[in-house]
């Protein structure tokens, strides 16, 4: 007879296949755990579900199910500037950032000569649009007229921020590491194929340089450096009650020092099932390992799962958390 209940709440039916497999592994690891997964719009469960100590893990910030007992560990959005404050408190290097205001003056020592202008809202930056490299003096001279009518700065209600530019070398490069309660699920480094323009001439006009690899042709390397993985684990340790993180990391070319940009705590980085994951992550991984365009998604999904044994790790984490926390 089960002694504990585990509820996993996810974003919708496209996640069901993944969590059918994961929760079967949880039951194998601990037969005392009754494990269920539900979409975020699910309303009610039978009363007997709540008869045992329960843990709820949600990969989303809102859901409809009333939780009758036990703790809830869930993903939720954290403003980027708040994330950075958390990084600094935990001795995690992160490039200085400030909320952008027209006419603001920026300290030359803090920001040096170049910076990145980027939206605050994750849903506006997940495709890499609207992120620009600017000279510091140019950022100080920007006026509303410099932004086209359809620019994201006019759409993003949370505003934009300026961030110190971390020079990753001749080619823009950044790493993404996915973690689930601190366990590495997958990791890659994307490096743009086109060279960066010489920095003294960077961004002669506002939209001339895009700094995100998501909107550039990039080569994806799925053999991350150990220090990148270690840093991602340290980041998750600073957010222990958030199930899923997707941490973005830069390596400064001159010094080799690593910087964390953000950790994407909203929960929309489960790329084994998401539309974005299928269309970008799985295809990119498949093509990186020689798959044809026709079957890149299927090959990429398999490789993504096998890189570190993602579903085994998620199952282990869920079983461990249920044993520790169900109440």
C-alpha positions in Angstrom: 0.0 0.0 0.0 1.3 3.4 -0.9 2.6 5.6 1.9 3.2 8.8 0.0 1.7 10.7 -2.9 3.5 12.7 -5.6 1.7 15.1 -7.9 3.5 16.5 -10.9 1.7 19.4 -12.6 2.8 20.4 -16.1 1.7 22.7 -18.8 -0.4 20.5 -21.0 -1.0 17.2 -22.9 2.2 17.4 -24.9 4.0 16.7 -21.6 2.0 13.5 -20.9 4.3 11.1 -22.7 7.4 12.3 -20.9 5.8 12.1 -17.4 4.2 8.7 -18.1 7.7 7.4 -18.5 9.3 9.4 -15.7 6.7 8.5 -13.1 6.9 4.8 -14.0 10.6 5.1 -13.1 9.6 6.8 -9.8 7.3 3.9 -8.9 10.1 1.5 -9.7 12.5 3.4 -7.4 10.1 3.5 -4.6 6.9 1.5 -4.6 5.6 3.3 -1.6 5.1 6.4 -3.8 1.8 6.8 -5.6 2.8 9.2 -8.5 0.4 11.1 -10.8 0.9 13.8 -13.4 -1.7 16.4 -14.3 -2.0 19.3 -16.7 -2.3 22.8 -15.2 -6.0 23.1 -16.1 -7.0 20.0 -14.2 -9.5 20.8 -11.5 -10.1 17.9 -9.0 -8.9 14.6 -7.7 -10.7 11.9 -5.6 -10.6 12.5 -1.9 -8.6 9.3 -1.2 -5.6 10.8 -3.1 -5.1 13.2 -0.1 -5.1 10.4 2.5 -1.3 10.1 2.4 1.6 12.6 2.9 1.8 14.5 -0.4 4.3 16.5 -2.4 3.3 18.6 -5.4 5.9 19.6 -8.0 4.7 22.1 -10.6 6.6 23.1 -13.8 4.4 26.2 -14.0 3.5 29.1 -11.7 -0.3 28.8 -11.8 -2.6 25.8 -11.9 -6.3 25.1 -11.0 -6.0 22.1 -8.7 -6.5 23.0 -5.0 -3.7 21.5 -3.0 -5.2 20.0 0.2 -2.0 18.8 1.9 1.7 18.9 1.7 4.3 21.4 0.3 4.3 22.7 -3.2 7.6 23.2 -5.1 6.9 25.1 -8.3 8.5 27.1 -11.1 7.7 30.8 -11.2 9.0 33.9 -13.0 11.7 35.9 -11.2 12.6 39.3 -12.7 16.1 39.2 -14.2 17.4 42.0 -11.9 16.2 40.0 -8.9 17.9 36.9 -10.2 21.1 38.9 -10.5 20.8 40.0 -6.9 20.5 36.4 -5.9 23.5 35.4 -7.9 25.7 38.1 -6.3 24.5 37.0 -2.8 25.7 33.5 -3.6 29.1 34.6 -5.1 28.0 33.8 -8.7 29.5 36.1 -11.2 26.9 38.0 -13.3 27.4 41.0 -15.6 26.1 44.2 -14.0 22.6 45.3 -15.2 20.4 48.3 -14.7 16.9 49.1 -15.7 17.1 51.2 -18.9 15.9 54.8 -19.0 16.1 57.3 -21.8 18.9 59.8 -21.0 20.5 57.7 -18.3 24.2 58.0 -17.6 26.3 54.8 -17.2 29.5 54.5 -15.2 32.5 54.0 -17.5 34.3 51.8 -15.0 31.2 49.6 -14.3 30.1 49.2 -17.9 33.4 49.8 -19.9 32.7 50.7 -23.5 30.0 48.3 -24.6 26.8 46.9 -23.3 23.8 44.9 -24.3 20.2 46.3 -24.5 17.6 43.6 -23.9 13.9 43.2 -22.9 13.0 42.2 -19.3 10.2 39.9 -20.4 11.2 36.3 -21.1 8.5 35.7 -23.6 9.9 38.5 -25.7 13.5 37.3 -25.6 13.1 33.5 -25.9 13.6 33.9 -29.7 16.5 36.2 -29.4 14.8 39.2 -30.9 15.3 42.7 -29.7 18.7 42.2 -28.1 21.3 44.6 -29.3 25.0 45.4 -28.7 25.6 49.1 -28.2 28.5 51.4 -27.3 28.0 53.0 -23.9 28.0 56.5 -25.2 25.4 55.5 -27.8 23.1 54.0 -25.2 23.3 57.3 -23.2 22.2 59.3 -26.3 19.3 57.1 -27.3 15.9 58.9 -27.8 12.4 57.4 -28.4 12.8 58.3 -32.0 15.7 55.8 -32.4 13.3 52.9 -31.8 11.1 51.9 -34.7 7.3 51.7 -34.1 7.4 47.9 -34.0 10.5 47.6 -31.7 10.0 45.3 -28.7 10.9 48.2 -26.3 7.4 49.6 -27.2 5.8 46.3 -26.4 7.5 45.1 -23.3 5.6 46.5 -20.3 8.3 45.5 -17.9 10.8 47.6 -19.8 14.3 47.1 -21.0 17.6 46.9 -19.2 21.2 47.5 -20.0 23.8 44.9 -19.1 27.6 45.0 -19.2 28.8 43.3 -22.4 30.8 40.1 -21.9 33.1 39.6 -24.9 33.0 35.9 -25.8 35.5 36.3 -28.7 35.3 36.6 -32.4 32.1 34.6 -32.5 29.2 35.2 -30.1 29.0 32.1 -27.9 26.8 31.1 -24.9 26.0 27.9 -23.0 22.6 26.6 -21.8 22.4 24.1 -19.0 19.1 22.5 -18.0 18.9 21.3 -14.4 16.1 19.6 -12.4 16.6 20.1 -8.6 20.3 20.5 -9.3 20.8 17.5 -11.6 22.1 18.2 -15.2 19.5 17.2 -17.8 21.2 18.5 -20.9 23.8 21.1 -21.9 25.1 22.8 -25.0 27.1 25.7 -26.3 26.0 27.7 -29.3 28.6 29.6 -31.3 27.6 31.9 -34.1 29.2 31.2 -37.5 29.5 34.8 -38.4 32.2 36.8 -36.8 31.5 39.8 -34.5 32.3 43.1 -36.1 35.3 44.9 -34.5 34.0 46.3 -31.2 35.1 49.9 -31.8 32.7 50.0 -34.8 30.0 47.9 -33.1 26.4 49.1 -33.7 26.8 52.2 -35.9 23.0 52.2 -35.6 20.6 50.7 -33.1 19.6 47.5 -35.0 22.8 46.7 -36.8 24.2 44.2 -34.3 22.1 41.4 -32.7 24.0 39.7 -29.9 21.8 36.6 -29.4 22.8 33.3 -31.0 19.1 32.3 -31.4 18.7 34.6 -34.4 22.1 33.8 -35.9 23.3 30.7 -37.7 25.2 28.8 -35.0 27.1 25.6 -34.5 25.9 23.7 -31.4 28.4 21.8 -29.3 26.9 19.2 -27.0 30.2 18.5 -25.0 30.1 21.1 -22.3 33.1 22.0 -20.2 33.0 20.7 -16.6 33.3 24.1 -15.1 30.1 25.2 -17.0 28.2 22.2 -15.5 29.5 22.9 -12.0 28.4 26.5 -12.2 24.9 25.5 -13.3 24.7 23.3 -10.3 25.8 26.2 -8.1 23.1 28.3 -9.6 20.4 25.7 -8.9 21.6 25.5 -5.3 20.7 29.1 -4.9 17.1 28.3 -6.0 16.6 25.0 -4.2 12.8 25.0 -4.3 12.4 25.6 -8.0 12.2 22.3 -9.9 13.4 23.3 -13.4 16.1 25.8 -14.5 17.6 26.7 -17.8 20.8 28.6 -17.0 22.5 30.7 -19.6 26.3 31.1 -19.2 29.0 33.1 -21.0 32.7 32.6 -21.0 34.8 35.8 -21.3 37.3 35.2 -24.1 40.2 37.2 -22.5 40.0 35.8 -19.0 38.1 32.5 -19.4 35.9 33.6 -16.5 32.3 32.4 -16.5 29.3 34.7 -16.0 25.6 33.7 -15.5 23.1 35.8 -17.5 19.9 34.2 -16.1 18.4 30.9 -15.0 14.9 31.1 -16.6 12.9 29.9 -13.6 9.5 30.2 -15.2 9.4 26.5 -16.2 9.1 26.9 -20.0 12.5 25.2 -20.7 11.3 21.6 -20.6 12.4 21.2 -24.2 11.8 17.5 -24.5 8.2 18.3 -25.3 7.7 22.0 -25.9 7.1 23.3 -29.4 10.2 25.4 -29.1 12.2 22.4 -28.0 11.0 20.3 -30.9 11.5 23.0 -33.4 14.9 24.2 -32.2 16.6 22.2 -29.5 15.9 18.7 -30.9 16.4 19.7 -34.5 19.7 21.5 -33.7 21.0 18.5 -31.8 20.0 16.0 -34.5 21.7 18.1 -37.2 24.8 18.5 -34.9 25.2 14.8 -34.9 24.7 14.2 -38.6 20.9 13.5 -38.9 19.1 14.5 -42.0 16.7 17.4 -41.9 13.8 14.9 -42.4 14.5 13.0 -39.2 16.5 15.5 -37.2 13.8 16.0 -34.6 13.4 12.3 -33.8 17.2 11.8 -33.6 17.7 14.9 -31.6 15.1 14.0 -29.0 16.8 10.6 -28.4 20.2 12.3 -28.1 18.8 15.0 -25.8 17.4 12.3 -23.5 20.6 10.3 -23.6 23.2 13.0 -23.1 23.0 12.6 -19.3 20.1 10.2 -18.9 17.6 13.0 -18.3 14.5 11.0 -17.4 16.3 8.7 -14.9 17.7 11.8 -13.2 14.3 13.5 -13.0 12.8 10.3 -11.6 15.5 10.1 -9.0 15.0 13.7 -8.0 11.2 13.3 -7.7 11.5 10.2 -5.6 14.1 11.8 -3.3 12.1 15.0 -2.8 8.9 13.0 -2.1 10.7 10.9 0.5 12.1 14.0 2.2 9.2 16.4 1.9 5.8 14.7 1.5 3.6 15.8 4.4 
